[in-house]
Amino acid sequence: MRRSQCNQQDHAGPHTKSQPSARLFDRIRRYRSHKKCEEQYIKFQACQAEREHLHTQQLQLQKGHVVDDR
């Protein structure tokens, strides 16, 4: 009885040891994908700002006001 309990504890040992590293890798992977997302979002925002700027310029040209506020 006592010996089987010992075996169970020994069996549980390596599993609990290897879990944190897997969790850590998962966290790193998630962080990296989040970083990629963030970079893409920043690029997207810059693109949007550029597009809006060009759009306002177009509107001003249509009205006859040539204003370059860069």
Contact map, one row per residue, 1 for C-alpha under 8 A:
1111100000000000000000000000000000000000000000000000000000000000000000
1111110000000000000000000000000000000000000000000000000000000000000000
1111111000000000000000000000000000000000000000000000000000000000000000
1111111100000000000000000000000000000000000000000000000000000000000000
1111111110000000000000000000000000000000000000000000000000000000000000
0111111111000000000000000000000000000000000000000000000000000000000000
0011111111100000000000000000000000000000000000000000000000000000000000
0001111111110000000000000000000000000000000000000000000000000000000000
0000111111111000000000000000000000000000000000000000000000000000000000
0000011111111100000000000000000000000000000000000000000000000000000000
0000001111111110000000000000000000000000000000000000000000000000000000
0000000111111111000000000000000000000000000000000000000000000000000000
0000000011111111100000000000000000000000000000000000000000000000000000
0000000001111111110000000000000000000000000000000000000000000000000000
0000000000111111111000000000000000000000000000000000000000000000000000
0000000000011111111100000000000000000000000000000000000000000000000000
0000000000001111111110000000000000000000000000000000000000000000000000
0000000000000111111111000000000000000000000000000000000000000000000000
0000000000000011111111100000000000000000000000000000000000000000000000
0000000000000001111111110000000000000000000000000000000000000000000000
0000000000000000111111111000000000000000000000000000000000000000000000
0000000000000000011111111100000000000000000000000000000000000000000000
0000000000000000001111111110000000000000000000000000000000000000000000
0000000000000000000111111111000000000000000000000000000000000000000000
0000000000000000000011111111100000000000000000000000000000000000000000
0000000000000000000001111111110000000000000000000000000000000000000000
0000000000000000000000111111111000000000000000000000000000000000000000
0000000000000000000000011111111100000000000000000000000000000000000000
0000000000000000000000001111111110000000000000000000000000000000000000
0000000000000000000000000111111111000000000000000000000000000000000000
0000000000000000000000000011111111100000000000000000000000000000000000
0000000000000000000000000001111111110000000000000000000000000000000000
0000000000000000000000000000111111111000000000000000000000000000000000
0000000000000000000000000000011111111100000000000000000000000000000000
0000000000000000000000000000001111111110000000000000000000000000000000
0000000000000000000000000000000111111111000000000000000000000000000000
0000000000000000000000000000000011111111100000000000000000000000000000
0000000000000000000000000000000001111111110000000000000000000000000000
0000000000000000000000000000000000111111111000000000000000000000000000
0000000000000000000000000000000000011111111100000000000000000000000000
0000000000000000000000000000000000001111111110000000000000000000000000
0000000000000000000000000000000000000111111111000000000000000000000000
0000000000000000000000000000000000000011111111100000000000000000000000
0000000000000000000000000000000000000001111111110000000000000000000000
0000000000000000000000000000000000000000111111111000000000000000000000
0000000000000000000000000000000000000000011111111100000000000000000000
0000000000000000000000000000000000000000001111111110000000000000000000
0000000000000000000000000000000000000000000111111111000000000000000000
0000000000000000000000000000000000000000000011111111100000000000000000
0000000000000000000000000000000000000000000001111111110000000000000000
0000000000000000000000000000000000000000000000111111111000000000000000
0000000000000000000000000000000000000000000000011111111100000000000000
0000000000000000000000000000000000000000000000001111111110000000000000
0000000000000000000000000000000000000000000000000111111111000000000000
0000000000000000000000000000000000000000000000000011111111100000000000
0000000000000000000000000000000000000000000000000001111111110000000000
0000000000000000000000000000000000000000000000000000111111111000011100
0000000000000000000000000000000000000000000000000000011111111100000000
0000000000000000000000000000000000000000000000000000001111111110000000
0000000000000000000000000000000000000000000000000000000111111111111000
0000000000000000000000000000000000000000000000000000000011111111110000
0000000000000000000000000000000000000000000000000000000001111111100000
0000000000000000000000000000000000000000000000000000000000111111100000
0000000000000000000000000000000000000000000000000000000000011111110000
0000000000000000000000000000000000000000000000000000000000011111111000
0000000000000000000000000000000000000000000000000000000010011001111100
0000000000000000000000000000000000000000000000000000000010010000111110
0000000000000000000000000000000000000000000000000000000010000000011111
0000000000000000000000000000000000000000000000000000000000000000001111
0000000000000000000000000000000000000000000000000000000000000000000111
